[in-house]
């Protein structure tokens, strides 16, 4: 114990010394002029303290709010020192455009948290692999082709629509009493994603132990990877895993791998049984089937299949469910907007009760509500950190050094007053005419980036932009929603709480009344 403590103190002392040396060298390199040529300065930012840097500046409140507040004082391209790690924070539409349009290739590497390296996961995950790695391109291609291509999404459309009807049926059982909207939608969306991709119901299939364990494990791992970790702030003691988070995460990963292996093994057994009988197997042709076919030909390993399953499941469920809850909260806060959505549904669908995916195309106001909900309340207010892979990147006139972590504050970017009029208000009409009418989710205008932009654009976007409006329209078509007794629209709390994603600090409770 004494030896470990001495080693920790010595390591931190060395880290502190190196911090000062690096800081002095950085000041010499990037300040003043030299050789008759003006040097590009590093971005401005709050003054860092020795060793801890600016960590104390970030300790209060939601991180995206705090970063936005600091950016108002120091500029839309701002430098922070996080322990011994240098980060540049991008907080405006124009700075985001410069980053993604001019330097996308140089900024598309990942700053990988130490816990993501547990059990070798980061080396197989398309979330964490650098975009220059051939394996990243291969895995991304597999997902784009077999999970989220128009053909793949069309083939699984019936499954998604059936799961949305199941969600509506579950809520109908509880009609007339307050329900936790987020929890009800989350359970339904988990089943939707897992059934569409893997033919497994995670929540309802009580007889399947593997499926039952998947939800809890995914949530634990996603939460663990974003936890503050000394190893990410001070690289030198990283091998010691001082807090034990990497070891803790590795155990969870191995448990998750057993769960995923169970799902894979069950499918392989079903396929083998199907091949020896005359019965048709209605699970053939889904995403898991495509993965297993690639594994059988040696194009993917079992480890690749595990990583892909975790990536698409872990990233897909939360975004859809949380966005629906946030959109519902804003509609309940704004009864006049809710009335416009209901009027559009009535006009476009007539007597049709069950909504199908193609129906939502004819609902432009509802689509505008979804866009405005994602703009105002992005599920990922801080995009997964990028990293500069080479020198020469200049943002806002400031140098971004090689190896620097680059943080995109999407919450601040999507509330940039230079890009949006009345940016803090919920106004779906802004997407129906004028300059914002053609703004989409792919981040090409760099002012609506809930899914990121450029090479690191979320691959699950095509599913989310189908499912979110489908779920929202189905809930509004089946029920009239009211706030619980004693709660007025003005009193509804939409304060945010940022943990692994941006959620309501007070979960939304509302009363569904069946529309006959």
C-alpha positions in Angstrom: 0.0 0.0 0.0 2.8 2.4 0.9 4.6 1.5 -2.2 1.5 2.2 -4.4 1.0 5.5 -2.6 4.6 6.6 -3.1 4.4 5.6 -6.8 1.2 7.6 -7.3 2.7 10.7 -5.6 5.9 10.4 -7.7 3.9 10.0 -10.9 1.8 13.0 -10.2 4.9 15.0 -9.4 6.4 14.0 -12.7 3.1 14.9 -14.4 3.1 18.3 -12.8 6.7 19.0 -13.9 5.9 17.9 -17.4 2.8 20.1 -17.3 4.9 23.2 -16.5 7.5 22.3 -19.2 4.8 21.7 -21.8 3.0 24.9 -20.9 6.2 27.0 -21.1 7.1 25.4 -24.4 3.6 26.0 -25.7 3.7 29.6 -24.8 7.1 30.1 -26.6 5.8 28.3 -29.6 2.5 30.0 -30.0 3.1 33.6 -28.7 4.7 36.6 -30.4 6.5 36.4 -33.7 9.6 34.5 -34.8 11.8 34.6 -37.8 9.9 37.5 -39.2 6.8 35.4 -39.6 3.7 35.8 -37.4 2.8 32.6 -35.5 -0.7 31.5 -35.0 -1.8 31.6 -31.3 -3.6 28.9 -29.4 -7.2 29.7 -28.6 -8.0 31.8 -25.5 -9.6 30.3 -22.5 -9.9 30.6 -18.7 -6.6 30.6 -16.8 -5.7 27.0 -15.8 -4.5 26.1 -12.3 -1.4 23.9 -11.8 -2.0 20.2 -12.3 -5.8 20.3 -12.4 -6.1 22.9 -15.2 -9.6 24.1 -15.7 -11.4 21.2 -14.0 -12.7 23.3 -11.2 -14.3 25.6 -13.8 -16.4 22.7 -14.9 -17.6 21.3 -11.6 -21.0 23.0 -11.3 -24.1 22.4 -13.4 -24.6 20.7 -16.7 -21.4 20.5 -18.7 -22.9 21.9 -21.9 -24.3 24.9 -20.0 -21.1 25.5 -18.3 -19.0 25.3 -21.5 -21.5 27.6 -23.2 -21.1 30.1 -20.4 -17.3 30.0 -20.6 -17.5 30.4 -24.4 -19.5 33.6 -24.0 -16.6 35.0 -22.1 -13.7 33.5 -24.1 -15.0 33.0 -27.6 -16.6 30.2 -29.8 -13.2 28.5 -30.2 -11.9 28.2 -26.6 -9.0 26.3 -25.0 -9.3 24.3 -21.8 -6.7 22.4 -19.8 -8.2 19.2 -18.4 -5.6 17.9 -16.1 -2.6 17.5 -18.5 -4.9 17.2 -21.5 -5.5 20.1 -23.8 -9.0 20.5 -25.3 -10.5 23.0 -27.7 -14.2 23.6 -27.4 -16.3 24.6 -30.5 -19.5 26.5 -29.6 -20.8 28.3 -32.7 -22.2 27.5 -36.1 -19.4 29.3 -38.0 -16.7 27.5 -36.0 -18.4 24.2 -36.6 -18.6 24.9 -40.3 -14.9 25.6 -40.4 -14.1 22.5 -38.5 -16.3 20.1 -40.5 -16.0 21.7 -44.0 -12.3 22.4 -44.0 -10.7 20.1 -41.5 -13.0 17.1 -41.2 -10.2 14.6 -42.1 -7.8 16.1 -39.7 -10.3 16.2 -36.8 -12.1 12.8 -37.3 -9.8 10.8 -35.0 -11.2 10.0 -31.6 -10.1 11.0 -28.1 -10.6 7.5 -26.6 -11.4 7.3 -22.9 -9.4 4.8 -21.0 -12.5 2.7 -20.0 -13.4 2.3 -23.7 -10.1 0.4 -24.0 -11.1 -2.2 -21.5 -11.2 -5.8 -22.9 -9.8 -4.4 -26.1 -13.2 -2.9 -27.0 -12.0 0.3 -28.5 -9.8 -1.6 -31.0 -13.0 -3.2 -32.5 -15.6 -0.5 -32.1 -16.5 1.8 -35.0 -17.3 4.4 -32.4 -13.7 4.6 -31.2 -11.5 3.5 -34.1 -9.9 6.3 -36.0 -11.6 7.0 -39.3 -8.2 6.4 -41.1 -8.2 2.8 -39.9 -9.3 0.3 -42.6 -11.2 -1.6 -40.0 -13.3 1.4 -39.2 -14.2 1.8 -42.8 -15.0 -1.9 -43.1 -17.2 -2.0 -40.0 -19.0 1.3 -40.9 -19.7 -0.1 -44.3 -21.2 -3.3 -42.9 -23.6 -1.3 -40.7 -24.5 1.2 -43.4 -25.2 -1.6 -45.9 -26.9 -4.2 -43.7 -28.6 -2.2 -40.9 -29.4 1.4 -42.1 -29.5 1.3 -45.9 -32.8 2.1 -47.5 -33.3 -1.5 -48.5 -32.5 -2.9 -45.1 -34.7 -0.3 -43.3 -37.6 -1.1 -45.8 -37.3 -4.9 -45.1 -37.6 -4.3 -41.3 -40.4 -1.7 -41.6 -43.1 -4.2 -40.6 -41.2 -5.1 -37.4 -40.8 -1.4 -36.4 -44.5 -0.6 -37.0 -45.6 -3.7 -35.0 -43.4 -2.7 -32.0 -44.9 0.8 -32.1 -48.4 -0.7 -32.0 -47.3 -2.8 -29.0 -46.1 0.4 -27.3 -49.4 2.1 -27.9 -51.3 -1.0 -26.6 -49.2 -1.0 -23.4 -50.0 2.7 -22.8 -53.7 2.0 -23.5 -53.8 -0.4 -20.6 -52.8 2.5 -18.4 -55.0 5.1 -20.0 -56.7 7.6 -17.6 -53.8 7.6 -15.1 -50.5 9.3 -15.1 -47.7 7.4 -16.8 -44.0 7.9 -16.9 -43.8 8.8 -20.6 -40.0 8.3 -20.9 -40.1 4.9 -19.3 -43.0 3.6 -21.4 -41.4 4.8 -24.6 -37.9 3.6 -23.7 -39.1 0.1 -23.1 -41.0 0.0 -26.4 -38.0 1.5 -28.4 -35.6 -1.0 -26.9 -37.8 -3.8 -28.2 -38.2 -2.0 -31.5 -34.5 -1.7 -32.1 -33.5 -5.1 -30.8 -36.3 -6.9 -32.7 -35.6 -5.0 -35.9 -31.9 -5.8 -35.8 -31.6 -9.0 -33.8 -35.1 -10.5 -33.6 -35.0 -10.3 -29.8 -37.4 -8.5 -27.5 -35.2 -7.2 -24.7 -37.9 -6.1 -22.3 -40.8 -8.5 -22.9 -39.2 -11.8 -23.7 -39.0 -12.9 -20.1 -38.0 -16.4 -21.0 -34.8 -15.3 -22.6 -32.2 -14.7 -19.9 -29.7 -13.3 -22.4 -32.1 -10.7 -23.7 -33.1 -9.7 -20.2 -29.5 -8.9 -19.2 -28.7 -6.9 -22.3 -30.5 -3.7 -21.4 -28.9 -3.4 -17.9 -25.4 -4.1 -19.2 -25.6 -1.7 -22.0 -26.8 1.1 -19.7 -24.0 0.4 -17.2 -21.3 0.4 -19.8 -22.5 3.6 -21.5 -22.6 5.3 -18.2 -19.1 4.0 -17.2 -17.4 5.2 -20.3 -18.4 8.8 -19.7 -17.4 8.8 -16.0 -14.6 11.2 -14.9 -11.4 9.1 -14.8 -8.0 10.1 -13.6 -6.4 8.1 -16.4 -7.9 10.4 -19.0 -6.7 13.5 -17.3 -3.2 12.4 -16.3 -1.8 9.9 -18.9 1.3 8.9 -17.0 -0.4 7.0 -14.2 -2.8 5.4 -16.7 -1.2 1.9 -16.5 -2.0 1.9 -12.7 -5.8 2.3 -13.3 -5.8 4.2 -10.0 -9.6 4.3 -9.7 -10.1 0.7 -10.9 -12.6 1.8 -13.6 -10.9 0.0 -16.4 -10.9 -3.3 -14.5 -14.6 -2.7 -13.5 -15.5 -2.0 -17.1 -13.6 -5.0 -18.4 -15.7 -7.3 -16.2 -18.9 -5.7 -17.5 -17.7 -6.0 -21.1 -16.9 -9.7 -20.6 -20.4 -10.2 -19.1 -21.9 -8.3 -22.0 -20.0 -10.5 -24.5 -21.5 -13.6 -22.9 -25.0 -12.1 -23.3 -24.3 -11.2 -26.9 -22.7 -14.6 -27.5 -25.9 -16.2 -26.1 -28.0 -14.3 -28.7 -25.6 -15.3 -31.5 -25.5 -19.0 -30.4 -29.3 -19.2 -30.2 -29.6 -17.8 -33.7 -26.9 -20.2 -35.0 -28.8 -23.1 -33.5 -32.1 -21.9 -35.0 -30.4 -21.5 -38.4 -29.0 -25.0 -38.1 -32.4 -26.5 -37.2 -34.1 -24.5 -40.0 -31.6 -25.9 -42.5 -32.6 -29.5 -41.7 -36.3 -28.9 -41.8 -38.8 -27.6 -44.3 -40.0 -24.8 -42.1 -39.3 -21.2 -43.1 -37.4 -19.1 -40.6 -38.9 -15.6 -40.5 -35.8 -14.2 -38.8 -33.6 -14.7 -41.9 -32.7 -11.6 -43.7 -32.3 -9.3 -40.6 -29.2 -7.5 -39.5 -28.0 -10.3 -37.2 -28.4 -12.8 -40.0 -26.2 -10.6 -42.3 -23.5 -10.4 -39.6 -23.5 -14.1 -39.1 -23.2 -14.6 -42.9 -20.2 -12.4 -42.9 -18.7 -14.2 -40.0 -19.2 -17.6 -41.7 -17.2 -16.3 -44.7 -14.4 -15.0 -42.5 -15.1 -11.3 -43.3 -16.0 -10.7 -39.6 -14.8 -12.3 -36.4 -17.0 -13.1 -33.4 -15.4 -10.2 -31.7 -16.4 -7.9 -34.6 -20.0 -9.1 -34.4 -20.1 -8.4 -30.6 -18.7 -4.9 -31.0 -21.1 -4.0 -33.8 -24.1 -5.3 -31.9 -23.2 -3.2 -28.9 -22.5 -0.1 -31.0 -25.8 -0.1 -32.8 -27.9 -1.1 -29.9 -26.3 1.1 -27.3 -26.3 4.2 -29.5 -29.7 3.7 -31.1 -32.2 3.2 -28.3 -31.6 6.2 -26.0 -31.6 8.8 -28.8 -35.0 7.8 -30.1 -36.8 7.4 -26.7 -35.4 10.5 -25.1 -36.2 12.7 -28.1 -39.8 11.5 -28.1 -40.1 12.3 -24.3 -38.6 15.8 -24.8 -40.9 16.5 -27.8 -43.9 15.4 -25.8 -42.8 17.7 -22.9 -42.6 20.7 -25.2 -46.0 19.9 -26.8 -47.6 19.8 -23.4 -45.9 23.1 -22.5 -47.3 24.6 -25.7 -51.0 23.6 -26.1 -51.4 25.7 -29.2 -48.6 23.8 -30.9 -50.1 20.5 -29.7 -53.4 21.5 -31.3 -51.7 22.3 -34.6 -50.1 18.8 -34.7 -53.4 17.1 -33.9 -55.1 19.1 -36.6 -52.5 18.0 -39.1 -52.9 14.4 -38.1 -56.7 14.6 -38.5 -56.4 16.4 -41.9 -53.8 14.0 -43.3 -55.0 10.7 -42.0 -58.8 11.0 -41.7 -60.2 8.0 -40.0 -57.0 6.0 -40.1 -55.9 5.0 -36.6 -52.8 2.9 -37.0 -50.0 5.0 -38.5 -47.4 3.5 -40.8 -44.0 5.0 -41.6 -44.9 6.4 -45.0 -47.7 8.4 -43.4 -45.3 10.6 -41.5 -43.9 12.0 -44.8 -47.2 13.8 -45.2 -46.9 15.5 -41.8 -44.6 18.4 -42.3 -45.6 20.2 -39.1 -44.9 17.1 -37.0 -41.5 16.8 -38.7 -40.8 20.4 -37.8 -41.7 19.6 -34.2 -39.2 16.8 -34.2 -36.5 19.0 -35.6 -37.1 21.7 -33.1 -37.1 19.3 -30.2 -33.7 18.0 -31.3 -32.4 21.5 -31.8 -33.5 22.8 -28.5 -32.8 19.6 -26.5 -30.2 17.4 -28.2 -29.8 14.0 -26.6 -26.0 14.4 -27.1 -25.4 18.0 -26.2 -21.6 17.3 -26.2 -20.7 15.2 -29.2 -18.2 12.3 -28.6 -14.8 14.0 -28.5 -12.8 14.3 -31.7 -9.0 14.5 -31.8 -6.7 16.5 -34.1 -4.6 13.9 -35.9 -2.1 16.4 -37.5 -0.9 19.9 -37.2 -2.1 22.7 -39.4 -5.7 22.9 -38.2 -6.8 26.5 -37.7 -10.3 27.3 -36.3 -11.4 30.9 -35.8 -7.9 32.1 -36.5 -6.4 29.9 -33.7 -4.1 26.9 -33.9 -5.4 23.4 -32.8 -2.3 21.4 -32.1 -1.9 17.8 -33.1 -3.2 15.4 -30.4 -5.5 18.0 -29.0 -9.0 16.9 -28.0 -11.7 18.8 -29.9 -15.1 19.1 -28.2 -18.2 20.2 -30.1 -20.8 21.7 -27.9 -23.8 20.9 -30.1 -26.2 22.4 -27.5 -24.5 25.8 -27.9 -24.1 25.4 -31.7 -27.8 24.8 -32.1 -28.7 27.8 -30.0 -26.3 30.1 -31.7 -28.0 33.5 -32.0 -26.1 34.1 -35.2 -27.8 31.1 -36.8 -31.3 31.1 -35.1 -33.7 33.9 -34.3 -35.0 33.6 -30.7 -32.8 30.5 -30.3 -34.0 29.6 -26.8 -37.7 29.3 -27.8 -39.6 26.3 -29.1 -40.8 27.4 -32.5 -41.4 24.5 -35.0 -42.6 27.0 -37.6 -39.0 28.1 -38.2 -38.5 24.9 -40.2 -41.5 25.4 -42.5 -40.5 28.5 -44.4 -37.6 30.8 -45.0 -33.9 29.9 -44.7 -34.4 26.9 -42.4 -37.0 25.1 -44.5 -34.4 22.7 -46.1 -32.3 22.2 -43.0 -31.9 18.5 -42.4 -30.3 16.2 -39.8 -27.1 15.5 -41.6 -25.4 18.6 -40.4 -24.6 20.0 -43.8 -25.6 23.5 -42.8 -23.7 23.0 -39.5 -26.4 24.6 -37.3 -28.6 21.5 -36.8 -26.2 18.8 -35.7 -27.9 16.5 -33.2 -26.3 13.5 -34.9 -22.9 15.2 -35.6 -21.6 16.0 -39.1 -18.9 14.8 -41.5 -17.2 11.5 -41.3 -18.4 10.9 -37.8 -22.0 11.5 -38.5 -24.1 8.9 -36.5 -24.7 5.9 -38.8 -28.1 5.3 -37.0 -29.5 8.6 -38.3 -31.6 6.9 -41.1 -33.5 4.8 -38.5 -33.9 7.6 -36.0 -35.4 10.0 -38.6 -38.0 7.3 -39.4 -38.8 6.1 -36.0 -39.0 9.3 -33.9 -41.8 10.9 -36.0 -43.6 7.5 -36.2 -43.6 7.0 -32.4 -44.6 10.6 -31.7 -47.4 10.6 -34.3 -48.7 7.2 -33.0 -48.9 8.5 -29.4 -50.7 11.7 -30.5 -53.0 9.8 -32.8 -54.1 7.2 -30.2 -54.4 9.5 -27.2 -55.2 12.9 -26.0 -52.5 13.8 -23.5 -53.1 15.9 -20.4 -50.9 16.9 -17.5 -51.7 15.4 -14.1 -54.0 17.3 -11.8 -52.4 20.4 -10.2 -49.8 20.8 -13.0 -50.3 23.5 -15.6 -48.5 23.9 -18.9 -46.6 26.9 -17.4 -45.4 24.8 -14.5 -44.1 21.9 -16.5 -40.4 21.5 -15.8 -38.2 21.0 -18.8 -34.9 21.5 -16.9 -32.2 19.3 -18.3 -30.0 16.9 -16.5 -26.9 15.6 -18.4 -25.6 12.2 -17.4 -24.8 9.8 -20.2 -27.3 11.9 -22.3 -29.4 14.9 -22.0 -32.6 14.0 -20.2 -35.3 15.8 -18.2 -34.3 16.4 -14.6 -37.9 15.6 -13.7 -39.3 12.7 -15.7 -42.4 13.6 -17.7 -45.6 12.2 -16.3 -48.8 12.7 -18.4 -52.3 11.2 -18.6 -53.2 9.5 -21.9 -56.9 9.6 -22.7 -58.0 7.1 -25.4 -59.4 8.8 -28.5 -62.4 6.8 -29.8 
